[in-house]
Amino acid sequence: MKVTPVRFTGDVAAMRRFLVALGLTSTSSSPEGSWVSLEAAGGGEVGLHDTGTAATPHEAGTTDLAFATTEPLETVAARLQEAGFPARIDGRVLHVTDPDGRDVQVHGTELDLHGYSEGD
């Protein structure tokens, strides 16, 4: 499992250019441009999400803790449940509330890009 923070922004294109200028590389993006994944050469990645299309309200500049896993989401959900943290799976994303009351997402491996584009 790897940590994949999600940065919410009011201008995905500008934030993408900023992160590319820092040295990250775009790995995938949604057709409408509201979501972009970027990877750092030394390891790690970040997701950019447009505040206007987020499923729940977020202010620009906020960052949520998220993870990406190759494990089946059902396996992760069962482990969380055993530890007392009920989780729900919504498509390719597992949602669980952390002890501070914040939503944490675990994204399953994307074998099919479901309309998203790879790279720039």
MDTraj code that builds the backbone (N, CA, C; nanometers):
import mdtraj as md
import numpy as np

residues = "MET LYS VAL THR PRO VAL ARG PHE THR GLY ASP VAL ALA ALA MET ARG ARG PHE LEU VAL ALA LEU GLY LEU THR SER THR SER SER SER PRO GLU GLY SER TRP VAL SER LEU GLU ALA ALA GLY GLY GLY GLU VAL GLY LEU HIS ASP THR GLY THR ALA ALA THR PRO HIS GLU ALA GLY THR THR ASP LEU ALA PHE ALA THR THR GLU PRO LEU GLU THR VAL ALA ALA ARG LEU GLN GLU ALA GLY PHE PRO ALA ARG ILE ASP GLY ARG VAL LEU HIS VAL THR ASP PRO ASP GLY ARG ASP VAL GLN VAL HIS GLY THR GLU LEU ASP LEU HIS GLY TYR SER GLU GLY ASP".split()
xyz = np.array([
    [0.0851, -0.1168, 0.0000],
    [0.0000, 0.0000, 0.0000],
    [0.0900, 0.1235, 0.0000],
    [0.0496, 0.2243, -0.0762],
    [0.1282, 0.3470, -0.0762],
    [0.0395, 0.4659, -0.0446],
    [0.0994, 0.5670, 0.0153],
    [0.0291, 0.6894, 0.0500],
    [0.0103, 0.7722, -0.0763],
    [-0.1121, 0.8212, -0.0959],
    [-0.1451, 0.9005, -0.2130],
    [-0.2299, 1.0198, -0.1679],
    [-0.1680, 1.1286, -0.1223],
    [-0.2484, 1.2426, -0.0792],
    [-0.3277, 1.3004, -0.1959],
    [-0.4469, 1.3520, -0.1643],
    [-0.5322, 1.4151, -0.2651],
    [-0.5405, 1.5634, -0.2328],
    [-0.4896, 1.6460, -0.3228],
    [-0.4903, 1.7919, -0.3067],
    [-0.6100, 1.8478, -0.3820],
    [-0.6939, 1.9212, -0.3129],
    [-0.8098, 1.9847, -0.3749],
    [-0.7693, 2.1242, -0.4206],
    [-0.8113, 2.1597, -0.5417],
    [-0.7699, 2.2856, -0.6011],
    [-0.8823, 2.3449, -0.6845],
    [-0.8837, 2.4749, -0.6935],
    [-0.9798, 2.5437, -0.7784],
    [-0.9318, 2.5552, -0.9217],
    [-0.8047, 2.5209, -0.9477],
    [-0.7475, 2.5307, -1.0825],
    [-0.6535, 2.4124, -1.1050],
    [-0.7110, 2.3010, -1.1494],
    [-0.6342, 2.1779, -1.1690],
    [-0.5208, 2.1991, -1.2680],
    [-0.5469, 2.2690, -1.3779],
    [-0.4438, 2.2893, -1.4808],
    [-0.3240, 2.3656, -1.4252],
    [-0.3492, 2.4707, -1.3486],
    [-0.2389, 2.5492, -1.2914],
    [-0.1623, 2.4680, -1.1871],
    [-0.2331, 2.3938, -1.1021],
    [-0.1666, 2.3123, -1.0002],
    [-0.0864, 2.2007, -1.0661],
    [-0.1383, 2.1461, -1.1742],
    [-0.0660, 2.0431, -1.2495],
    [0.0647, 2.1006, -1.3043],
    [0.0578, 2.2187, -1.3666],
    [0.1791, 2.2830, -1.4192],
    [0.2800, 2.3079, -1.3077],
    [0.2317, 2.3504, -1.1912],
    [0.3184, 2.3753, -1.0758],
    [0.3906, 2.2471, -1.0342],
    [0.3156, 2.1377, -1.0197],
    [0.3764, 2.0120, -0.9752],
    [0.4704, 1.9535, -1.0811],
    [0.4376, 1.9715, -1.2079],
    [0.5278, 1.9269, -1.3149],
    [0.6566, 2.0084, -1.3097],
    [0.6448, 2.1390, -1.2834],
    [0.7643, 2.2235, -1.2715],
    [0.8498, 2.1821, -1.1521],
    [0.7874, 2.1263, -1.0474],
    [0.8625, 2.0740, -0.9328],
    [0.9342, 1.9439, -0.9673],
    [0.8898, 1.8760, -1.0733],
    [0.9560, 1.7531, -1.1149],
    [0.8668, 1.6307, -1.1184],
    [0.7373, 1.6438, -1.0874],
    [0.6470, 1.5299, -1.0943],
    [0.6037, 1.5067, -1.2381],
    [0.5544, 1.3872, -1.2667],
    [0.5092, 1.3495, -1.4001],
    [0.3637, 1.3066, -1.3928],
    [0.2811, 1.3586, -1.4832],
    [0.1407, 1.3164, -1.4889],
    [0.1340, 1.1704, -1.5307],
    [0.0526, 1.0921, -1.4600],
    [0.0386, 0.9510, -1.4940],
    [-0.0989, 0.9188, -1.5501],
    [-0.2023, 0.9929, -1.5077],
    [-0.3359, 0.9739, -1.5644],
    [-0.4209, 1.0962, -1.5335],
    [-0.5273, 1.1127, -1.6126],
    [-0.6183, 1.2244, -1.5892],
    [-0.7573, 1.1876, -1.6383],
    [-0.8587, 1.2516, -1.5795],
    [-0.9965, 1.2277, -1.6207],
    [-1.0238, 1.3012, -1.7512],
    [-1.1223, 1.2557, -1.8275],
    [-1.1514, 1.3194, -1.9560],
    [-1.1836, 1.4684, -1.9438],
    [-1.2547, 1.5074, -1.8382],
    [-1.2934, 1.6470, -1.8225],
    [-1.1880, 1.7297, -1.7488],
    [-1.0803, 1.6660, -1.7027],
    [-0.9704, 1.7377, -1.6392],
    [-0.9910, 1.7707, -1.4927],
    [-1.0900, 1.7100, -1.4278],
    [-1.1154, 1.7399, -1.2868],
    [-1.0298, 1.6554, -1.1928],
    [-0.9598, 1.5563, -1.2459],
    [-0.8735, 1.4685, -1.1665],
    [-0.7453, 1.4426, -1.2446],
    [-0.6309, 1.4550, -1.1752],
    [-0.5018, 1.4236, -1.2341],
    [-0.4196, 1.3492, -1.1299],
    [-0.3518, 1.2439, -1.1704],
    [-0.2557, 1.1737, -1.0848],
    [-0.1158, 1.2095, -1.1328],
    [-0.0263, 1.2390, -1.0374],
    [0.1127, 1.2698, -1.0709],
    [0.2039, 1.1865, -0.9825],
    [0.3208, 1.1510, -1.0385],
    [0.4169, 1.0658, -0.9692],
    [0.5509, 1.1370, -0.9577],
    [0.6165, 1.1179, -0.8432],
    [0.7502, 1.1731, -0.8219],
    [0.8540, 1.0682, -0.8603],
    [0.9630, 1.1109, -0.9223],
    [1.0680, 1.0186, -0.9678],
    [1.1259, 0.9382, -0.8522],
    [1.1387, 0.9980, -0.7351],
    [1.1955, 0.9302, -0.6195],
    [1.0970, 0.8456, -0.5433],
    [0.9743, 0.8394, -0.5904],
    [0.8696, 0.7628, -0.5229],
    [0.7609, 0.8553, -0.4716],
    [0.6443, 0.8036, -0.4591],
    [0.5307, 0.8798, -0.4102],
    [0.4483, 0.9362, -0.5243],
    [0.3265, 0.9698, -0.4918],
    [0.2379, 1.0281, -0.5903],
    [0.1380, 1.1185, -0.5212],
    [0.0713, 1.2005, -0.5994],
    [-0.0310, 1.2910, -0.5487],
    [-0.1449, 1.2951, -0.6496],
    [-0.2655, 1.3061, -0.5987],
    [-0.3815, 1.3242, -0.6845],
    [-0.4299, 1.4675, -0.6726],
    [-0.4680, 1.5263, -0.7831],
    [-0.5291, 1.6589, -0.7836],
    [-0.6771, 1.6423, -0.8135],
    [-0.7608, 1.7111, -0.7364],
    [-0.9054, 1.7014, -0.7565],
    [-0.9645, 1.8410, -0.7571],
    [-1.0463, 1.8677, -0.8567],
    [-1.1139, 1.9966, -0.8681],
    [-1.2171, 2.0110, -0.7563],
    [-1.2139, 2.1250, -0.6860],
    [-1.3081, 2.1462, -0.5754],
    [-1.4529, 2.1493, -0.6239],
    [-1.4741, 2.1914, -0.7482],
    [-1.6094, 2.2017, -0.8008],
    [-1.6750, 2.0691, -0.8327],
    [-1.5966, 1.9627, -0.8479],
    [-1.6535, 1.8323, -0.8823],
    [-1.6340, 1.7278, -0.7724],
    [-1.5779, 1.7676, -0.6596],
    [-1.5565, 1.6730, -0.5490],
    [-1.6906, 1.6239, -0.4951],
    [-1.6962, 1.4977, -0.4560],
    [-1.8206, 1.4386, -0.4043],
    [-1.8649, 1.5044, -0.2741],
    [-1.7690, 1.5527, -0.1956],
    [-1.7996, 1.6247, -0.0720],
    [-1.7296, 1.7596, -0.0766],
    [-1.7857, 1.8607, -0.0129],
    [-1.7252, 1.9947, -0.0199],
    [-1.5824, 1.9978, 0.0376],
    [-1.4925, 2.0625, -0.0353],
    [-1.3546, 2.0827, 0.0071],
    [-1.3114, 2.2225, -0.0331],
    [-1.2331, 2.2848, 0.0507],
    [-1.1742, 2.4138, 0.0160],
    [-1.0496, 2.3920, -0.0669],
    [-1.0235, 2.4844, -0.1606],
    [-0.8990, 2.4786, -0.2376],
    [-0.7818, 2.4878, -0.1410],
    [-0.6807, 2.4068, -0.1650],
    [-0.5617, 2.4057, -0.0809],
    [-0.5643, 2.3020, 0.0294],
    [-0.6784, 2.2343, 0.0493],
    [-0.6831, 2.1290, 0.1508],
    [-0.6329, 1.9982, 0.0902],
    [-0.5802, 1.9116, 0.1743],
    [-0.5267, 1.7836, 0.1295],
    [-0.5825, 1.6735, 0.2175],
    [-0.6357, 1.5692, 0.1559],
    [-0.6872, 1.4537, 0.2288],
    [-0.5874, 1.3394, 0.2218],
    [-0.5869, 1.2596, 0.3270],
    [-0.5031, 1.1407, 0.3308],
    [-0.5721, 1.0310, 0.2501],
    [-0.4993, 0.9719, 0.1595],
    [-0.5530, 0.8628, 0.0785],
    [-0.4411, 0.7620, 0.0536],
    [-0.4820, 0.6434, 0.0112],
    [-0.3880, 0.5357, -0.0147],
    [-0.4255, 0.4665, -0.1451],
    [-0.3306, 0.3992, -0.2037],
    [-0.3542, 0.3129, -0.3190],
    [-0.3066, 0.1734, -0.2808],
    [-0.3832, 0.0729, -0.3184],
    [-0.3486, -0.0642, -0.2810],
    [-0.3690, -0.1608, -0.3968],
    [-0.2915, -0.2672, -0.3947],
    [-0.3108, -0.3756, -0.4898],
    [-0.3937, -0.4872, -0.4269],
    [-0.4179, -0.4785, -0.2957],
    [-0.5032, -0.5765, -0.2280],
    [-0.6485, -0.5566, -0.2716],
    [-0.7291, -0.6608, -0.2706],
    [-0.8718, -0.6412, -0.2944],
    [-0.9292, -0.5488, -0.1860],
    [-1.0133, -0.4551, -0.2266],
    [-1.0698, -0.3615, -0.1294],
    [-1.1498, -0.4334, -0.0206],
    [-1.2102, -0.5459, -0.0553],
    [-1.2857, -0.6241, 0.0428],
    [-1.1945, -0.6756, 0.1547],
    [-1.0714, -0.7101, 0.1212],
    [-0.9745, -0.7566, 0.2210],
    [-0.9379, -0.6440, 0.3167],
    [-0.9142, -0.5256, 0.2610],
    [-0.8809, -0.4087, 0.3437],
    [-0.9999, -0.3730, 0.4322],
    [-1.1205, -0.3755, 0.3750],
    [-1.2416, -0.3436, 0.4518],
    [-1.2603, -0.4400, 0.5682],
    [-1.2364, -0.5689, 0.5450],
    [-1.2512, -0.6693, 0.6510],
    [-1.1507, -0.6443, 0.7635],
    [-1.0269, -0.6094, 0.7277],
    [-0.9238, -0.5824, 0.8282],
    [-0.9622, -0.4601, 0.9121],
    [-1.0121, -0.3554, 0.8457],
    [-1.0561, -0.2354, 0.9180],
    [-1.1735, -0.2672, 1.0097],
    [-1.2688, -0.3448, 0.9595],
    [-1.3855, -0.3831, 1.0400],
    [-1.3428, -0.4587, 1.1653],
    [-1.2491, -0.5525, 1.1498],
    [-1.1989, -0.6290, 1.2651],
    [-1.1348, -0.5383, 1.3693],
    [-1.0772, -0.4282, 1.3252],
    [-1.0132, -0.3328, 1.4164],
    [-1.1114, -0.2288, 1.4699],
    [-1.2396, -0.2392, 1.4300],
    [-1.3408, -0.1478, 1.4817],
    [-1.3665, -0.0245, 1.3967],
    [-1.3243, -0.0287, 1.2700],
    [-1.3437, 0.0844, 1.1801],
    [-1.4272, 0.0402, 1.0602],
    [-1.5591, 0.0598, 1.0664],
    [-1.6439, 0.0197, 0.9540],
    [-1.6046, 0.0948, 0.8268],
    [-1.6007, 0.0233, 0.7175],
    [-1.5629, 0.0830, 0.5894],
    [-1.6695, 0.0484, 0.4870],
    [-1.6817, 0.1357, 0.3869],
    [-1.7741, 0.1068, 0.2773],
    [-1.6976, 0.1204, 0.1464],
    [-1.7355, 0.0386, 0.0516],
    [-1.6717, 0.0413, -0.0796],
    [-1.7691, 0.1052, -0.1778],
    [-1.7195, 0.2050, -0.2488],
    [-1.7981, 0.2757, -0.3494],
    [-1.7214, 0.2656, -0.4815],
    [-1.7569, 0.1678, -0.5616],
    [-1.6846, 0.1456, -0.6872],
    [-1.5438, 0.0975, -0.6608],
    [-1.4448, 0.1777, -0.7032],
    [-1.3035, 0.1412, -0.6852],
    [-1.2410, 0.2093, -0.5653],
    [-1.3254, 0.2668, -0.4761],
    [-1.2737, 0.3418, -0.3617],
    [-1.3380, 0.2923, -0.2325],
    [-1.2529, 0.2666, -0.1335],
    [-1.2983, 0.2316, -0.0003],
    [-1.2956, 0.3589, 0.0832],
    [-1.4013, 0.3836, 0.1590],
    [-1.4081, 0.4989, 0.2489],
    [-1.4144, 0.4486, 0.3925],
    [-1.3372, 0.5113, 0.4787],
    [-1.3396, 0.4788, 0.6209],
    [-1.3177, 0.6087, 0.6980],
    [-1.3811, 0.6204, 0.8134],
    [-1.3640, 0.7388, 0.8969],
    [-1.2520, 0.7126, 0.9962],
    [-1.1540, 0.8038, 1.0008],
    [-1.0425, 0.7857, 1.0939],
    [-1.0824, 0.8328, 1.2341],
    [-0.9991, 0.8101, 1.3368],
    [-1.0342, 0.8488, 1.4732],
    [-1.0597, 0.9992, 1.4922],
    [-1.0133, 1.0830, 1.4000],
    [-1.0403, 1.2270, 1.4087],
    [-1.1690, 1.2658, 1.3374],
    [-1.2398, 1.1664, 1.2820],
    [-1.3657, 1.1940, 1.2144],
    [-1.3518, 1.2333, 1.0687],
    [-1.2335, 1.2139, 1.0117],
    [-1.2079, 1.2502, 0.8713],
    [-1.2202, 1.1278, 0.7819],
    [-1.2715, 1.1505, 0.6612],
    [-1.2807, 1.0444, 0.5620],
    [-1.1416, 1.0134, 0.5079],
    [-1.1055, 0.8876, 0.5053],
    [-0.9809, 0.8411, 0.4447],
    [-1.0216, 0.7471, 0.3319],
    [-0.9588, 0.7641, 0.2172],
    [-0.9906, 0.6811, 0.1014],
    [-0.8769, 0.5848, 0.0714],
    [-0.9159, 0.4662, 0.0268],
    [-0.8201, 0.3682, -0.0231],
    [-0.8650, 0.3348, -0.1646],
    [-0.7797, 0.3648, -0.2608],
    [-0.8103, 0.3424, -0.4018],
    [-0.7549, 0.2074, -0.4444],
    [-0.8381, 0.1297, -0.5107],
    [-0.7946, 0.0007, -0.5629],
    [-0.7119, 0.0190, -0.6885],
    [-0.6346, -0.0812, -0.7219],
    [-0.5527, -0.0782, -0.8422],
    [-0.6418, -0.0616, -0.9640],
    [-0.6026, 0.0281, -1.0512],
    [-0.6790, 0.0540, -1.1723],
    [-0.6248, -0.0302, -1.2868],
    [-0.6907, -0.1412, -1.3131],
    [-0.6514, -0.2257, -1.4252],
    [-0.7130, -0.1741, -1.5541],
    [-0.8260, -0.1067, -1.5414],
    [-0.8944, -0.0455, -1.6553],
    [-0.9049, 0.1029, -1.6222],
    [-0.8600, 0.1890, -1.7109],
    [-0.8584, 0.3328, -1.6827],
    [-0.9971, 0.3952, -1.6864],
    [-1.1013, 0.3227, -1.7244],
    [-1.2401, 0.3718, -1.7230],
    [-1.2533, 0.5099, -1.7840],
    [-1.1945, 0.5315, -1.9007],
    [-1.2060, 0.6585, -1.9699],
    [-1.0983, 0.7589, -1.9386],
    [-1.0155, 0.7320, -1.8374],
    [-0.9071, 0.8233, -1.8020],
    [-0.7935, 0.8071, -1.9024],
    [-0.7111, 0.9092, -1.9141],
    [-0.5966, 0.9048, -2.0054],
    [-0.4690, 0.8819, -1.9272],
    [-0.3769, 0.8036, -1.9840],
    [-0.2460, 0.7854, -1.9226],
    [-0.1540, 0.8987, -1.9637],
    [-0.0650, 0.9404, -1.8729],
    [0.0345, 1.0418, -1.9026],
    [-0.0244, 1.1787, -1.9254],
    [0.0527, 1.2639, -1.9957],
    [0.0094, 1.4026, -2.0179],
    [-0.0986, 1.4159, -2.1202],
])
top = md.Topology()
chain = top.add_chain()
for i, resn in enumerate(residues, 1):
    res = top.add_residue(resn, chain, resSeq=i)
    for name in ("N", "CA", "C"):
        top.add_atom(name, md.element.get_by_symbol(name[0]), res)
traj = md.Trajectory(xyz[None], top)
